[in-house]
Every structure is written in C-alpha cells, then in structure tokens.
C-alpha cells in the first residue's frame, strides 16, 4: 500500500519534531519511575499501558480497539519492527548504560540518524540530497556537542545523584559495551525503517499498536525466562511509580511512537530520525527550569547548531 499524500506541507517533519517533544516528557517520566522500580520493569509496564491507550484511541477514532483491519504484510513487518525496536534495541541500550556508561551510551545513540539513512537507502531506496545531508550533519553534530558538554559539566552524573556528590568511577569502554551501544542504535534505526516498510499507507496509531503488541510479547518471554514476574507485581503497588510510568507511556510508546510513524510516512526516514534525535537538546530547557543542572555556553551553542540543522531539514 503506497503512503498517503501529506495532509499539509512539512507534515512529516512537524510530526518528527512532535515526537522529539513527546520523548522529552517520556524520558523525564521514565527516569523518575525507573529509579523506584527499575528500568526493565518500567519497559514492560509502559508497553502494557500503551496497549490500553491504543485500544481506547482505536475504538474512539476508528471504531476498532485492535488493528484487525491490518494486512498480513503489515502484521508481519510491524511485528518484526516492534521486536527489533522495543525489545532488542531497548534491551541493548539499557544494558549499554550499565556496561559502557551513560556518557558513551548516549553519544552512541547519535548514530541513529545516519544508520537510519543507510538502512532506509538499502531497504527502501531512499536517497538523501545535499540539503538533507547538510541538515543531518548539523543536527547530529549539534546534539553531540550539546550532549558532550552536558556530560562534561555533570561529570557523567546520572539523575538522582546530588550535584555536589563525587561522580562514580566511569566504566572503562569494552568491546562488549560498544557492541551493546551499537545494538541499541541499530535497534532504533532498524525498527523505524521496518515500520515504514510494513506500514505503507496504514493508520500510524494502529500500526503503533501492532509494534507495541509485538514488543510486549518479547518482554513477556524475557520476564518468564528470567523469572522476574514478582518484581512486576511489587512494582504495581508503587502508586507514584505507576503514575510516572503512565505519563511516560502516553508520551512515549503511545503518542510519541505514533507521531514517529506519521513522520516516516510523510518524509525520508533519515530526515525524520535526525529531527527526532534532538530530544537531548529539547530537554535542556526542562532540566534548567526544574533546577536540575546548569548549562554552559557549549551546551547552548550545540543546541543552536542542532536547531539550525532542523531548519535546514525543513527546507
């Protein structure tokens, strides 16, 4: 099924920017929930919550609580996309944070836009022009600059550790850690391109439901193999953690991922991924307003370069 015509100019780019904004809210919410019940448990519960949100939205907007009108092609490739992105990619990323450290893991996720562009070219035949390549380089470069400056000023400090506390010893980079970081980036990039291939002109919110269902199945299998269901039961009793997780589920795997599919439906995957990668830049005003940290000149200059790259990508 060919993708539908864009409803208005730059619909894909605006949806990608909306995705980045949604991910700011989801990152802050999941960060708060993860400190209380653990990131792996949050990952499963957020997907279950997203299934419920998707069913309500599908019933209200399409009269179908589940994507029963999807073609076998859509079910197959969107399910693979969900396993690649939600299960494989996220597991690699969160493990990389432990093995490689937050600083290098976050920087490695800046590989997502170029990897998406390469996979989009290989699988979908998408070719970026000079303007798109320049915009991608500016956006990714600005994000890396801002993120590196932020990490330098905080000493690699993770959320929840007081600003005056001594930073923990940073993990020494290993081949396994780099492989995990690369796996996380490949999972994000591959999941996005496979989503576009499987979705075609299908409804992005319904397509997200299929991805979330597949990702949830992957986590159910993982939790069963690891015997971690007792942790999930205990986590559901933590009302504050559940509130944070519900907020993150709405802005993350429900609204944010749906907007990301709308984005790739109406623009090149490499362009969409570049704009969506600005989440670390968009989060700067939030952490400043919340008083969590100060941002130096390098952080603001990197943010300005990333914003200029997004303007170029809008053309």
Secondary structure as GFF3:
##gff-version 3
##sequence-region A 1 315
A	DSSP	alpha_helix	11	37	.	.	.	ID=ss1
A	DSSP	alpha_helix	39	61	.	.	.	ID=ss2
A	DSSP	alpha_helix	72	82	.	.	.	ID=ss3
A	DSSP	pi_helix	83	89	.	.	.	ID=ss4
A	DSSP	alpha_helix	90	99	.	.	.	ID=ss5
A	DSSP	alpha_helix	102	108	.	.	.	ID=ss6
A	DSSP	three_ten_helix	109	111	.	.	.	ID=ss7
A	DSSP	alpha_helix	112	124	.	.	.	ID=ss8
A	DSSP	alpha_helix	130	154	.	.	.	ID=ss9
A	DSSP	alpha_helix	175	199	.	.	.	ID=ss10
A	DSSP	alpha_helix	204	226	.	.	.	ID=ss11
A	DSSP	alpha_helix	229	235	.	.	.	ID=ss12
A	DSSP	alpha_helix	239	249	.	.	.	ID=ss13
A	DSSP	pi_helix	250	254	.	.	.	ID=ss14
A	DSSP	alpha_helix	255	266	.	.	.	ID=ss15
A	DSSP	alpha_helix	269	276	.	.	.	ID=ss16
A	DSSP	alpha_helix	279	289	.	.	.	ID=ss17
A	DSSP	alpha_helix	297	314	.	.	.	ID=ss18
###
